[in-house]
Amino acid sequence: MLPRLVRRAAPAAAALLLGGCAWLTPPGTSSGIALPGRLAAVDSALPVQWPDPVWWRGFGAPELDALMAEAMAANTDIAAAVARIRQADGQLRIAGASLLPTLDLATRATRQQTGGAAIASVGGTSQRIRVSSSNQLSLSAAYEVDFWGKNRGQVEAAQQSVAATRFDAGTVTLTTQASVANTYFAVLAGQETLAIQQQNLDIASRVLRVIRQRVAVGTGTGLDLAQQETVVAQQQAQIPPLLQQLEQNRNSLGTLVARPPETLVVEGGVFNRLDVPVVIPGLPAEVLVRRPDVLTAEATLAAANANIVVARAAMLPSVTLTGTGGFTSLALENLLRPGAVVFNIANGLAQPIFRGGALRGQVRVNEARAEELLANYRGTILNALVDTENALVALRQTTEQERLQSAAVRMAERAYGISEAQLQAGTIDLVTLLNTQQTLFSARTTLANARLARLQAAVGLFRALGGGWGTPGS
């Protein structure tokens, strides 16, 4: 009877094994997104030029280089990301231990004393004392046969989690670098705008002196004087907000380099001398493999797929081998003799029968989690492509804006010079001068803002292209 049952069960077992292999194969991590052949905002005829690993040096600001080095060494967000990597490495070591047998050494020495029956003796009664001793030295081992790959799946999930944590640290590093550069440029722009505002105030004050002289000799009116005094007061009122913004940006820069704001001094003075490094990205697929956020999403998805295998394998039988060997003896001096050897070897098979649907529910949870991460992965890819295209457009348009605004400032300065000379000669009225003043003041401030926008657009492009992260030498 038993051989016939075994022969009948063999095909079913084989089918279960073959089906289980397919069932336990983790899903792929392909996004299914068809990537474009090139980036729309890039001229394909131009040679590819990716960002340098130390891309911030291309701006030609030694002070920025020093601040960046300080941030890389002391920034608290980067330090926390590095600590998370060490945590993930520890979890990987824990998961890897499941592939190896466990060994435990145990020793035990006991001495027991019990009282016996009372016996008669000369001079009274006494009690017989019984003393027994036992000494043991044993080594036990246990090993779970990873027949369905459950333990290997746990290790794979931990390995992918380590990779995701490392990529996430790359994202934190890149974000910190971009923040340092953007904040430093904002500080420089604040210094430049403050200097421009002081120049505007000087111009308005100079005109005010001319009008007062004209009023004194009777060629000017009180209205002219009041109007120019208003202009001077307006220019003075714009200085405190600029100082506030400058100080706040400097304080933010201190946070990025992990220094108290009181100890940070920004010399600046190079705002108009900064260069913008040339960057020409290659194929969209190359952009994606450079971005740590995309790699993080991919590794996280791979870890979730490995966890699906773990959850499915938990529904199948598990085989465990155990063994214990050692020495036991009543006398310590006989403990290591051959006659004291004892051992025990066993194997066991456990098949979950009823868990109230918990195991199947865990499979569904892991499968749904993987579906969520796949959607996130696809979204990260699309966001990366959009981010890159937007950064390219922003740099191109802000560069053109700065060029045009520079021309506008030159024309405004020329027009104001002519109007001031004509006012002193008495050939124009004050309204014309006021208009040219306001045009010049506005054009100078707009130029400083346009230059800041171009610098920050360049930083945005470096960040969108993954900076120098993941490239040789980075």
C-alpha positions in Angstrom: 0.0 0.0 0.0 2.7 2.5 1.0 4.8 2.1 -2.1 1.7 2.6 -4.3 0.9 5.8 -2.4 4.5 7.1 -2.9 4.4 6.3 -6.6 1.1 8.2 -7.0 2.3 11.2 -4.9 5.6 11.5 -6.8 4.1 13.2 -9.9 2.1 15.6 -7.7 5.2 16.5 -5.7 7.2 17.1 -8.9 4.5 19.3 -10.2 4.5 21.2 -6.9 8.2 21.6 -7.1 8.3 22.9 -10.7 5.4 25.2 -10.0 6.9 26.4 -6.8 10.1 27.4 -8.6 8.2 29.7 -10.9 6.0 30.9 -8.0 9.1 31.7 -6.0 10.9 33.6 -8.7 11.0 37.3 -7.8 9.3 39.7 -10.2 11.5 42.0 -12.3 12.3 45.6 -11.6 11.7 46.9 -15.2 9.7 50.2 -15.2 8.1 49.5 -18.6 8.6 53.1 -19.6 9.9 53.6 -23.2 12.6 56.3 -22.9 13.0 58.9 -25.6 16.0 58.8 -27.9 17.3 62.2 -26.7 16.5 65.1 -24.5 14.4 67.7 -26.2 16.3 70.7 -24.8 19.7 69.5 -26.0 21.3 70.0 -29.4 22.3 66.5 -30.4 25.1 67.9 -32.6 27.0 69.1 -29.5 29.5 66.9 -27.8 28.4 65.3 -24.5 29.9 67.0 -21.4 28.8 65.6 -18.1 29.3 67.5 -14.8 32.6 67.2 -13.1 32.6 65.2 -9.8 33.5 68.5 -8.1 31.3 70.6 -10.3 31.1 73.6 -8.0 34.8 74.4 -8.7 33.8 75.4 -12.2 32.2 78.6 -10.9 35.6 79.9 -9.9 34.8 80.8 -6.3 37.5 79.5 -3.8 35.3 80.5 -0.9 32.5 78.3 -2.3 35.1 75.4 -2.6 36.0 75.8 1.1 32.4 75.9 2.2 31.6 72.8 0.2 34.4 70.9 1.7 33.3 71.9 5.2 29.7 70.8 4.4 30.9 67.4 3.1 32.8 66.9 6.4 30.3 68.2 8.9 26.8 68.5 7.5 24.4 66.8 9.9 22.0 65.4 7.2 25.0 63.7 5.5 26.2 62.3 8.8 22.7 60.9 9.5 22.6 59.3 6.0 26.0 57.6 6.7 24.7 56.3 10.0 21.7 54.8 8.1 24.1 53.0 5.8 25.8 51.4 8.8 22.5 50.3 10.2 21.6 48.7 6.8 25.0 46.9 6.8 24.2 45.5 10.2 20.7 44.3 9.1 22.4 42.6 6.1 24.7 40.7 8.5 21.8 39.6 10.6 19.9 38.4 7.5 23.0 36.6 6.2 23.3 34.6 9.5 20.2 32.6 8.5 22.2 30.9 5.7 24.6 29.5 8.3 24.1 26.9 11.1 23.9 28.1 14.7 26.3 26.7 17.2 26.0 26.9 21.0 28.4 25.7 23.7 26.9 24.9 27.1 28.5 23.7 30.3 26.8 22.7 33.5 28.0 21.5 36.9 25.5 20.5 39.6 25.9 19.2 43.1 22.8 18.1 45.0 22.4 17.1 48.6 19.3 15.4 50.1 18.5 14.1 53.5 17.7 10.4 54.1 16.0 8.3 56.8 16.9 8.7 60.5 19.2 6.0 61.8 20.2 5.1 65.4 23.7 5.9 66.6 25.5 5.9 69.9 24.4 8.9 71.9 21.2 9.6 69.8 20.0 9.5 66.3 21.5 11.0 63.1 20.3 11.5 59.5 21.9 9.9 56.4 23.0 12.5 53.9 23.0 11.8 50.2 25.2 13.9 47.9 25.2 13.6 44.1 27.2 15.4 41.4 26.8 15.9 37.6 29.1 17.5 35.0 28.1 18.3 31.4 29.9 19.8 28.4 27.8 20.0 25.2 27.9 21.6 21.8 24.5 22.0 20.0 24.0 22.9 16.3 20.9 23.7 14.2 20.5 24.4 10.5 17.5 25.2 8.4 17.7 23.8 4.9 16.9 26.7 2.7 15.0 24.5 0.2 12.6 27.2 -1.0 15.0 30.1 -0.9 13.3 31.9 2.0 16.6 32.8 3.7 18.2 33.7 0.5 15.3 36.0 -0.2 15.8 37.7 3.1 19.5 38.2 2.3 18.6 39.6 -1.1 16.1 42.0 0.4 18.7 43.2 2.9 21.3 43.6 0.2 18.9 45.7 -1.9 18.1 47.7 1.2 21.8 48.5 1.7 22.1 49.6 -1.9 19.0 51.8 -1.5 20.4 53.3 1.6 23.7 54.1 -0.1 21.8 55.7 -3.1 19.7 57.7 -0.6 22.9 59.0 1.0 24.0 60.0 -2.5 20.7 62.0 -2.9 21.2 63.7 0.5 24.8 64.6 -0.5 23.8 66.0 -3.8 20.9 68.0 -2.3 23.3 69.4 0.4 25.8 70.4 -2.3 23.1 72.2 -4.3 21.8 73.9 -1.2 25.3 75.1 -0.2 25.9 76.5 -3.7 22.4 78.1 -4.0 22.6 79.7 -0.6 26.1 81.0 -1.2 25.0 82.6 -4.5 22.0 84.1 -2.7 24.4 85.6 -0.1 26.5 87.1 -2.9 23.4 88.3 -4.7 22.3 89.9 -1.4 25.6 91.7 -1.1 25.4 92.9 -4.7 21.8 94.0 -4.4 22.6 95.9 -1.2 25.5 97.6 -3.0 23.2 98.5 -5.9 20.7 99.9 -3.5 23.3 102.1 -1.8 24.3 103.4 -5.3 20.7 104.1 -6.0 20.4 106.0 -2.8 23.6 108.0 -3.6 22.2 108.9 -7.0 18.9 110.0 -5.5 20.7 112.0 -2.8 22.9 113.7 -5.4 19.8 114.7 -7.4 18.2 116.0 -4.1 21.1 118.3 -3.5 20.8 119.7 -7.0 17.1 120.4 -6.5 17.7 122.1 -3.2 20.2 124.3 -4.9 17.7 125.2 -7.5 15.0 125.9 -4.9 17.5 128.1 -3.1 18.1 130.2 -6.2 14.4 130.3 -7.2 14.6 128.0 -10.2 13.0 125.0 -8.5 9.7 124.4 -6.8 8.7 123.0 -3.4 6.9 120.2 -5.3 10.1 119.2 -7.1 11.9 119.1 -3.7 9.1 117.0 -2.1 9.1 114.5 -4.9 12.8 113.9 -4.8 12.8 113.7 -1.0 10.1 110.9 -1.4 12.4 109.1 -3.8 15.3 109.3 -1.3 13.1 108.0 1.5 11.9 105.1 -0.6 15.4 104.1 -1.5 16.4 104.2 2.2 13.4 102.1 3.2 14.5 99.3 0.8 17.8 98.8 2.6 16.5 97.0 5.9 14.7 94.2 4.1 17.8 93.6 2.0 19.9 93.4 5.1 17.4 91.0 6.7 17.5 88.7 3.7 21.3 88.8 3.5 21.6 87.8 7.2 19.0 85.1 7.0 20.8 83.5 4.0 24.1 83.7 5.8 22.5 81.9 8.8 21.1 79.2 6.5 24.6 78.7 5.1 25.9 78.2 8.6 23.4 75.5 9.2 24.5 73.7 6.0 28.1 73.7 7.1 27.2 72.8 10.7 28.5 76.0 12.2 26.9 78.5 14.5 25.9 81.5 12.3 28.0 83.9 14.5 31.2 82.1 13.4 30.5 82.2 9.7 31.8 85.2 7.7 31.3 85.3 3.9 33.7 87.6 2.1 31.9 87.5 -1.2 32.7 90.2 -3.7 32.9 87.8 -6.7 29.2 87.9 -7.8 29.9 89.5 -11.1 33.0 87.4 -11.8 31.5 84.0 -11.4 31.7 81.6 -14.4 29.0 79.1 -15.3 30.5 75.7 -16.3 29.3 74.3 -19.6 27.3 71.0 -19.3 25.8 69.0 -22.1 24.0 65.8 -21.1 23.8 62.7 -23.2 21.0 60.2 -23.6 18.1 60.1 -21.2 19.0 56.5 -20.1 22.5 57.8 -19.1 20.8 60.6 -17.1 18.8 58.0 -15.1 21.7 55.8 -14.1 23.5 58.9 -12.8 20.6 60.0 -10.5 20.8 58.4 -7.0 17.0 59.0 -6.5 16.2 56.8 -9.4 18.6 54.1 -8.2 17.1 54.3 -4.8 13.6 53.7 -6.1 14.9 50.7 -8.2 16.8 49.1 -5.3 13.8 49.6 -3.0 11.5 47.9 -5.5 14.0 45.0 -5.8 14.0 44.6 -2.0 10.2 44.4 -2.0 10.2 41.8 -4.8 12.6 39.7 -2.7 10.3 40.0 0.3 7.5 38.5 -1.9 9.6 35.4 -2.3 10.2 35.3 1.5 6.4 35.6 2.2 5.6 32.9 -0.3 8.2 30.5 0.9 6.9 30.8 4.4 3.8 29.0 3.3 5.8 25.9 2.2 7.4 23.2 4.4 10.6 23.9 6.3 13.3 21.4 7.0 15.5 21.8 10.1 18.5 19.7 11.1 19.6 19.7 14.8 22.4 18.0 16.6 23.8 17.9 20.1 27.0 16.3 21.3 29.2 16.5 24.4 30.3 14.8 27.6 28.5 14.1 30.8 29.9 12.4 33.9 29.3 12.3 37.6 33.0 12.9 38.3 34.7 15.9 36.8 37.9 13.9 36.3 36.0 11.5 34.0 34.3 14.1 32.0 36.4 14.0 28.8 36.8 10.2 28.7 35.3 8.3 25.8 32.7 6.6 28.0 31.3 10.1 28.8 30.4 11.0 25.2 26.7 11.6 24.4 25.1 12.9 21.2 21.8 13.4 19.6 21.0 14.0 15.9 17.5 14.9 14.6 15.8 16.4 11.6 12.3 17.8 11.4 9.9 19.0 8.8 7.2 21.6 9.6 4.3 22.5 7.3 2.0 25.4 8.2 -1.6 24.1 8.2 -3.8 26.7 9.7 -2.7 30.3 10.6 -6.0 32.0 10.1 -4.9 33.4 6.7 -2.0 35.3 8.1 0.6 33.8 5.8 -1.5 34.4 2.7 -2.3 37.9 3.9 1.4 38.6 4.3 2.0 37.5 0.7 -0.7 39.9 -0.5 0.7 42.7 1.6 4.2 42.2 0.1 2.7 42.0 -3.4 0.7 45.2 -3.0 3.8 46.9 -1.5 5.8 45.9 -4.6 3.1 47.3 -6.8 3.2 50.6 -4.9 7.0 50.8 -5.2 6.8 50.0 -8.9 4.4 53.0 -9.4 6.9 55.1 -7.4 9.7 53.9 -9.5 7.9 54.8 -12.7 7.1 58.2 -11.2 10.7 58.8 -10.2 11.9 58.1 -13.7 9.3 60.5 -15.2 10.1 63.2 -12.6 13.8 62.8 -13.4 13.3 63.3 -17.1 11.0 66.3 -16.5 13.4 67.7 -13.9 16.3 67.5 -16.4 14.3 69.1 -19.3 13.1 71.9 -17.0 16.7 72.5 -15.7 18.0 72.7 -19.3 15.3 75.2 -20.3 15.8 77.3 -17.2 19.5 77.6 -17.7 19.1 78.6 -21.4 16.4 81.1 -20.7 18.0 82.7 -17.6 21.3 83.1 -19.6 19.4 84.9 -22.3 17.6 87.0 -19.7 20.9 88.1 -18.1 22.3 89.0 -21.5 19.3 91.2 -22.4 19.1 92.7 -19.0 22.7 93.7 -19.1 22.0 95.6 -22.3 19.0 97.2 -20.7 21.2 98.4 -17.7 23.7 99.9 -20.1 21.0 101.8 -21.9 19.4 102.9 -18.7 22.7 104.2 -17.3 23.2 106.2 -20.6 19.7 107.6 -20.4 20.1 108.6 -16.8 23.5 110.3 -17.5 21.9 112.4 -20.2 18.9 113.3 -18.1 21.0 114.4 -15.1 23.1 116.6 -17.3 20.1 118.2 -18.9 18.5 118.7 -15.5 21.5 120.6 -14.3 21.4 122.6 -17.5 17.7 123.3 -16.9 16.5 121.8 -20.3 14.3 119.1 -18.8 11.7 118.9 -16.0 12.0 116.8 -12.9 9.4 114.2 -14.1 11.7 113.1 -16.9 14.6 112.7 -14.5 12.4 110.8 -12.0 11.4 108.4 -14.8 15.0 107.7 -15.9 16.0 107.3 -12.2 13.3 104.6 -11.5 14.2 102.9 -14.8 17.9 102.7 -13.8 17.2 101.6 -10.3 14.8 98.8 -11.4 17.1 97.7 -14.2 20.1 97.3 -11.9 18.1 95.2 -9.4 16.6 93.1 -12.1 20.1 92.4 -13.5 21.3 91.1 -10.1 18.2 88.9 -9.8 18.7 87.6 -13.3 22.3 86.7 -12.6 21.3 84.9 -9.4 18.6 83.0 -11.4 21.2 81.9 -13.9 23.6 80.7 -11.3 20.9 78.8 -9.5 19.6 77.4 -12.7 23.1 76.0 -13.4 23.1 74.4 -9.9 19.7 73.0 -10.7 21.0 71.4 -13.9 24.0 69.9 -12.1 21.6 68.4 -9.5 19.2 67.1 -12.2 22.1 65.4 -13.9 23.2 63.7 -10.7 26.1 66.1 -10.2 29.3 64.1 -10.1 27.6 61.4 -8.0 28.5 57.9 -9.2 31.1 59.0 -11.7 34.8 57.9 -11.5 36.6 59.9 -8.9 33.5 61.1 -7.1 
